[in-house]
Amino acid sequence: MSGEFGESLGSVSGFFSANSVAVVGVSSTDEEGPGRAIFRNLLSGFSGKVFPVNPKAGEIEGRTCYPSVSAIPEEIGMVIVATPAAAVPSVIEDCAKKGVGHAVIISGGFSEIGNRDLENSLLALARKNSMRIIGPNCLGLYDAHRGMNAFFLPNYRIKAPKAGNVAFVSQSGAVAGGGLDWAASENIGISKIVSYGNKLDIDEVDMLEFLENDPQTKVIMLYIEGLRQGDRFIEVAKRVSRKKPIVAFKVGNSEKGARAVMSHTGSLAGDSKVYSGALRQAGIVQAETLEELFDFAKAFSLQQAGGRRVQIITSGGGFGVMATDALEKGGLSLAEMSRERRGALEAKFPSHCVVKNPIDLTGDADPGRYLLAIDAAIEDENVDAILVIFLFQLPKLSTEIVQMVAAADRKTDKPIVAVAIGSDFTHMHKIAIEASGTPVYDTPERAARVLKALSDFWGE
């Protein structure tokens, strides 16, 4: 419980700086068990030392297996516990003898099923031995920059995202694990992911305080089921959000959803209106869906500005209409370029192009035509943000557009958000455009919601 432990206890950073990890509960017979999966994942990418602990095995995966943590003849920075719940307190006591200061408890069977006495005894042990704990009933942690995958999801079933600047703090292990895979598919660079489960000790407040000064993290995503320290959370989040965008998705907002939260992690969900007001007070950008959570995080990781007056540029009139509706629905407005700027474009474009808002470059648009329109929007003082829709199915829209968008993005502080609808050929260009710093979405509606989030956070 953040704050109750005080400054004398070890820092959260110890979980991410550990150079040696012991995994307790690595099965020699169940190759798909949680402990074995964690052990394999660490062996596959973590540069530090990894030790398996199992009193019934002499060797696992070609590594010497130890009967206990205290029997390991080297210093241990962090322990990951994947044993039945009843055995966890004795494991923590053994870790204390070894002087281990950080433990991740994967094991379930605590307050989420009403077993509060066992969880309270674990809390007392942690306090007595100045040990920081993530969990219990969690998925674990992931550090892309160190190659540390301490999730119990087999790595052949999940795609690892690229190392980046977005951190994800999730009360749910399933959401954290699915989010890891989804981040890879959405081309979102991840710095760290933490699933904290029942938050016996480490909670979202601790993680916000750590990530506030983490140089590898620029954007923070939160999946929240319930808060125990509402006032403290608001205080810390308000401070952190002045430095880094925080995007949150709060669940358990319905009556039955709140009950589901209680049986999942033993948390109190609370009134949705109260939570919404508290998050807004803390300067947190609120996502209404999981898709929005990741969409907003991607945009904040790549763009650092926002505004309400948006110029739409498209080569398909129908998509321009969709974008217009979505922007209006979100409370944004269509920018009005100066008459002189529009006149200059009309003089350069074929007569069948529509130079209004949306600008419709029509189906024979080429990269040069797009570049003229984007440059005009960048230069016009009446435009705060740019929504560009690419149809890579069109014959004249070549790969050259990728470099043009990159050059445009580099020379302006105005946010540029793109839409590209299609399959493999489109996806290839989407990845290339995002590598240059412009986020790309597959519908105008998603892009419009992103521009609204950017405007709410960065706009005046």
C-alpha positions in Angstrom: 0.0 0.0 0.0 1.7 3.1 -1.3 2.6 5.6 1.4 2.1 3.2 4.3 5.5 1.6 3.8 7.3 4.9 3.8 10.6 6.1 2.2 12.7 3.6 4.1 11.6 0.7 1.9 13.2 -0.2 -1.4 12.4 1.7 -4.5 10.2 0.4 -7.3 13.2 0.8 -9.6 14.7 -2.3 -8.0 12.2 -4.4 -10.0 13.7 -3.0 -13.2 17.3 -2.8 -12.3 17.7 -6.3 -10.9 20.6 -8.2 -12.5 19.7 -11.5 -11.1 16.3 -13.2 -10.8 15.1 -16.3 -9.1 11.9 -18.0 -10.2 10.3 -20.1 -7.5 7.9 -22.7 -8.8 9.6 -23.8 -12.0 8.0 -27.2 -12.7 10.2 -30.0 -14.1 7.1 -31.8 -15.4 4.6 -29.2 -16.5 6.3 -27.4 -19.4 3.4 -25.1 -19.9 3.1 -24.1 -16.2 3.4 -20.4 -15.2 6.8 -20.8 -13.5 8.3 -22.7 -16.4 7.0 -20.1 -18.9 8.4 -17.2 -16.9 11.8 -19.0 -16.6 11.9 -19.7 -20.4 10.9 -16.1 -21.2 13.7 -14.7 -19.0 16.2 -17.1 -20.6 15.3 -16.0 -24.1 16.0 -12.3 -23.7 17.2 -11.1 -20.2 20.9 -10.5 -20.0 21.1 -11.0 -16.2 21.3 -14.2 -14.3 18.3 -16.4 -13.9 17.9 -19.2 -11.3 15.2 -21.8 -11.2 13.9 -22.9 -7.7 12.3 -26.3 -7.2 13.2 -28.6 -4.2 12.2 -31.6 -6.3 14.4 -31.0 -9.4 18.2 -31.0 -9.9 18.2 -29.3 -13.3 15.7 -27.5 -15.5 16.3 -26.2 -19.1 20.0 -27.1 -18.6 20.3 -24.9 -15.5 21.0 -26.0 -12.0 17.9 -26.0 -9.9 18.0 -24.9 -6.3 15.8 -26.1 -3.4 15.2 -22.6 -2.1 16.1 -19.0 -2.7 18.4 -19.0 0.3 20.4 -21.9 -1.2 21.4 -19.9 -4.3 25.1 -19.1 -3.8 24.8 -15.6 -5.4 23.0 -12.3 -4.6 19.5 -12.2 -5.9 17.9 -8.9 -7.0 14.4 -10.0 -7.5 12.3 -13.2 -6.9 9.2 -14.2 -8.9 6.9 -16.6 -7.1 4.6 -19.0 -9.0 3.7 -21.5 -6.3 0.3 -22.4 -4.8 -1.0 -19.6 -2.5 -0.5 -21.5 0.7 3.2 -21.8 0.1 3.9 -18.2 -0.7 4.5 -16.9 2.9 7.2 -19.5 3.5 8.8 -18.5 0.2 8.8 -14.8 1.2 10.3 -15.7 4.6 13.1 -17.6 2.8 13.6 -14.6 0.5 14.0 -12.4 3.6 16.7 -14.6 4.9 18.5 -14.1 1.7 18.1 -10.4 1.9 15.9 -10.1 -1.3 14.2 -6.8 -1.4 11.8 -7.2 -4.4 9.3 -10.0 -5.1 6.7 -10.5 -7.8 3.9 -12.9 -6.7 2.1 -14.4 -9.6 0.1 -16.8 -7.4 -3.6 -16.4 -7.1 -5.9 -17.5 -4.3 -5.8 -14.4 -2.0 -8.3 -11.6 -1.5 -9.9 -12.0 -4.9 -11.5 -15.2 -3.6 -12.0 -13.8 -0.1 -8.8 -15.2 1.4 -7.9 -12.0 3.1 -6.2 -13.6 6.2 -3.6 -15.1 3.9 -3.1 -11.9 2.1 -2.8 -9.9 5.4 -0.2 -12.3 6.7 1.8 -11.8 3.5 1.5 -8.0 4.0 2.8 -8.3 7.5 5.8 -10.3 6.3 6.6 -7.7 3.6 6.5 -4.9 6.2 8.6 -6.8 8.7 11.3 -7.5 6.1 11.1 -4.2 4.2 10.3 -6.1 1.0 8.5 -4.5 -2.0 5.9 -6.8 -3.6 4.1 -6.7 -6.9 0.9 -8.8 -6.8 -0.3 -11.3 -5.7 -2.7 -12.6 -8.4 -0.9 -10.8 -11.2 0.8 -11.4 -14.6 4.2 -9.8 -13.6 6.3 -7.3 -15.3 7.9 -6.6 -18.7 10.8 -4.3 -19.5 11.4 -4.0 -23.3 14.6 -2.1 -23.0 16.2 -4.8 -20.8 14.7 -7.8 -22.6 13.0 -8.7 -19.3 9.8 -10.7 -20.0 8.6 -11.9 -16.7 5.1 -12.7 -17.8 3.9 -16.3 -17.7 2.6 -16.2 -21.3 4.7 -18.5 -23.5 6.7 -16.3 -25.9 5.7 -18.4 -28.9 2.0 -17.4 -28.3 2.7 -13.6 -28.1 4.4 -11.0 -30.3 6.8 -8.7 -28.4 6.4 -5.0 -29.3 9.3 -2.9 -30.2 11.1 -1.0 -27.4 9.6 2.5 -27.1 8.3 5.2 -24.8 4.9 4.0 -23.7 4.4 2.4 -20.2 1.4 0.3 -19.4 0.2 -0.2 -15.8 -2.6 -2.6 -15.5 -4.5 -4.1 -12.5 -5.5 -7.0 -14.8 -3.0 -9.5 -16.0 -5.2 -10.6 -18.9 -5.4 -6.9 -20.1 -1.6 -6.5 -19.6 -0.8 -9.7 -21.6 -3.3 -9.0 -24.3 -2.1 -5.4 -24.4 1.5 -6.5 -25.0 0.4 -8.5 -28.0 -1.9 -5.7 -29.3 0.8 -3.1 -28.9 3.0 -5.1 -31.2 0.2 -5.4 -33.8 -0.5 -1.6 -33.5 3.2 -0.7 -33.8 3.3 0.9 -30.4 6.7 1.1 -28.8 6.6 -0.1 -25.1 9.0 0.8 -22.3 7.5 -1.1 -19.4 4.4 -3.1 -18.5 3.4 -3.9 -15.0 0.4 -6.1 -13.9 -0.1 -5.5 -10.2 -3.1 -7.6 -9.4 -4.4 -7.4 -5.8 -1.8 -4.6 -5.1 -0.8 -5.9 -1.7 2.0 -3.3 -1.8 2.9 -1.8 -5.2 -0.1 0.0 -6.7 -0.8 2.5 -9.5 0.4 5.4 -7.3 3.8 3.8 -6.7 4.1 3.1 -10.4 3.1 6.7 -11.4 5.8 8.0 -9.0 8.4 5.7 -10.5 7.4 6.4 -14.1 7.4 10.1 -13.5 11.2 10.1 -13.6 11.8 7.1 -15.9 13.7 8.5 -18.8 12.5 5.6 -21.1 8.8 6.5 -20.5 7.1 9.4 -22.2 3.4 8.3 -22.0 1.7 6.3 -19.3 -1.4 4.1 -19.9 -3.5 3.0 -16.9 -6.1 0.2 -16.8 -8.0 0.7 -13.5 -10.5 -1.4 -11.7 -10.5 0.4 -8.4 -8.5 2.8 -6.3 -7.7 2.5 -2.6 -6.0 5.9 -2.2 -8.2 8.3 -4.2 -6.8 11.5 -2.8 -3.2 10.4 -3.0 -3.7 9.1 -6.5 -5.1 12.5 -7.6 -2.2 14.4 -6.0 0.4 12.3 -7.7 -1.3 12.0 -11.1 -1.8 15.8 -11.2 1.9 16.3 -10.7 2.9 13.6 -13.2 0.5 14.6 -15.9 2.2 18.0 -16.0 5.3 16.2 -17.3 3.9 13.2 -19.2 0.4 12.4 -20.6 -1.5 9.8 -18.6 -4.2 7.9 -20.4 -6.6 5.9 -18.3 -9.3 3.3 -19.0 -11.5 2.8 -15.9 -13.8 -0.3 -15.8 -16.4 -1.6 -13.4 -18.7 1.3 -14.1 -21.9 -0.7 -14.2 -23.5 -2.4 -11.2 -22.6 -5.9 -12.4 -19.3 -4.7 -13.7 -18.4 -3.5 -10.2 -19.3 -6.9 -8.8 -17.0 -8.5 -11.4 -14.2 -6.2 -10.3 -14.6 -7.4 -6.7 -14.3 -11.0 -7.7 -11.4 -10.4 -10.0 -8.9 -8.4 -7.9 -10.8 -7.8 -4.7 -11.1 -4.1 -5.4 -14.0 -1.7 -4.9 -14.9 -0.1 -8.2 -16.8 2.9 -7.0 -19.2 5.4 -8.7 -18.2 6.0 -12.3 -19.1 9.7 -12.2 -16.9 10.2 -9.1 -14.0 8.4 -10.8 -14.5 10.4 -14.0 -14.4 13.7 -12.1 -11.3 12.6 -10.2 -9.5 11.6 -13.3 -10.3 14.8 -15.0 -9.2 16.8 -11.9 -5.9 14.9 -12.1 -5.3 16.0 -15.7 -5.7 12.4 -17.0 -7.0 11.7 -20.5 -9.9 9.3 -20.3 -10.4 6.5 -22.8 -13.9 5.0 -23.2 -12.7 1.7 -24.6 -9.5 -0.4 -24.7 -9.1 0.6 -28.3 -9.1 4.2 -27.4 -6.6 3.6 -24.6 -4.0 2.3 -27.1 -5.0 4.8 -29.9 -4.4 7.7 -27.6 -1.2 6.3 -26.2 0.2 5.9 -29.7 -0.7 9.5 -30.6 0.9 10.9 -27.4 4.0 8.9 -28.0 4.5 10.5 -31.4 2.9 13.9 -31.2 3.3 16.7 -28.6 0.8 19.3 -29.6 -2.9 19.7 -30.2 -5.6 22.1 -31.4 -9.3 22.4 -32.2 -9.3 23.6 -35.8 -8.6 20.7 -38.1 -7.8 20.6 -41.8 -8.9 17.3 -43.5 -6.9 16.2 -46.6 -8.2 13.2 -48.5 -8.2 11.6 -51.9 -11.7 10.0 -51.3 -14.7 12.2 -50.8 -16.6 9.7 -48.7 -13.9 9.3 -46.2 -13.7 13.1 -46.0 -17.4 13.2 -45.1 -16.8 10.5 -42.4 -14.0 12.5 -40.9 -16.1 15.7 -40.9 -18.9 14.0 -39.0 -16.4 12.5 -36.5 -14.7 15.8 -35.8 -17.9 17.6 -35.3 -19.2 14.9 -33.0 -16.1 15.2 -30.9 -16.5 19.0 -30.5 -13.6 19.9 -32.9 -14.1 22.3 -35.8 -13.1 22.4 -39.5 -10.3 24.9 -40.1 -10.8 27.6 -42.6 -7.6 28.3 -44.6 -7.1 31.9 -45.8 -8.6 32.8 -49.1 -5.1 33.5 -50.4 -3.9 30.0 -49.4 -6.9 28.3 -51.0 -6.4 30.4 -54.2 -2.7 29.3 -54.4 -3.7 25.7 -54.2 -6.5 26.0 -56.8 -3.9 27.5 -59.2 -1.7 24.4 -58.8 -4.3 21.7 -58.6 -6.4 20.3 -61.5 -9.8 21.8 -61.8 -11.6 18.7 -60.5 -9.9 18.9 -57.1 -12.0 20.4 -54.3 -10.1 23.0 -52.3 -12.2 23.5 -49.2 -12.4 21.6 -46.0 -12.1 18.7 -46.6 -9.6 19.2 -49.4 -10.4 16.4 -51.8 -7.4 15.6 -54.0 -9.6 13.0 -55.9 -8.7 9.5 -57.1 -5.8 10.5 -59.4 -3.9 12.1 -56.5 -0.1 11.6 -56.4 2.4 12.3 -53.6 3.1 15.8 -55.0 -0.5 16.8 -54.7 -0.6 15.6 -51.1 2.6 17.5 -50.3 1.2 20.8 -51.6 -1.9 20.4 -49.5 -0.1 19.4 -46.3 2.4 22.2 -46.7 -0.4 24.7 -47.1 -2.1 23.4 -43.9 1.2 23.7 -42.0 1.8 27.2 -43.1 -1.7 28.5 -42.6 -2.3 30.1 -39.2 -5.9 29.2 -39.2 -5.1 25.5 -39.0 -4.2 23.9 -35.6 -4.1 20.2 -36.7 -4.1 18.1 -39.8 -6.0 14.9 -40.6 -4.6 13.2 -43.7 -6.4 10.3 -45.3 -4.4 8.0 -47.6 -5.9 5.5 -50.0 -2.9 3.3 -51.0 -5.2 1.4 -53.4 -5.0 4.4 -55.8 -2.5 3.8 -58.6 -0.6 7.1 -58.4 -0.1 7.1 -54.6 3.5 5.8 -54.4 5.8 4.9 -51.6 7.4 8.4 -52.1 4.6 9.7 -49.8 6.3 8.2 -46.8 9.3 10.4 -47.0 7.1 13.4 -47.8 5.0 12.9 -44.7 8.2 12.4 -42.6 9.6 15.7 -43.9 6.4 17.5 -43.2 6.1 16.2 -39.7 9.6 17.3 -38.9 9.0 20.9 -39.8 5.9 21.6 -37.8 4.7 21.4 -34.2 1.1 21.0 -35.5 -0.1 17.4 -34.9 -0.5 15.4 -38.1 -2.7 12.3 -37.8 -3.2 9.9 -40.7 -5.8 7.4 -41.8 -4.9 4.5 -44.1 -7.6 1.9 -44.8 -6.6 -1.5 -46.3 -4.7 -4.7 -45.9 -1.1 -5.8 -46.5 0.1 -3.1 -48.9 -1.5 -0.4 -46.8 -0.2 -1.9 -43.6 3.4 -1.8 -45.0 3.1 1.9 -45.6 1.3 2.5 -42.3 4.4 1.0 -40.5 6.7 3.2 -42.5 4.8 6.4 -41.9 4.6 5.7 -38.1 8.4 5.2 -38.1 8.7 8.8 -39.2 6.6 10.0 -36.3 3.0 10.3 -37.7 0.4 8.0 -36.1 -1.8 6.1 -38.5 -5.3 4.7 -37.9 -7.6 2.6 -39.9 -10.8 4.7 -39.7 -11.5 8.4 -39.7 -13.5 8.0 -36.5 -10.5 6.7 -34.6 -8.3 9.5 -35.9 -10.9 12.1 -34.9 -11.0 10.8 -31.4 -7.3 10.9 -31.2 -7.2 14.5 -32.3 -9.8 15.4 -29.7 -7.6 13.7 -27.0 -4.5 15.7 -28.2 -6.5 18.9 -28.2 -7.9 18.3 -24.7 -4.4 17.7 -23.3 -2.1 19.9 -25.3 -4.5 22.6 -26.7 -5.1 25.9 -25.2 
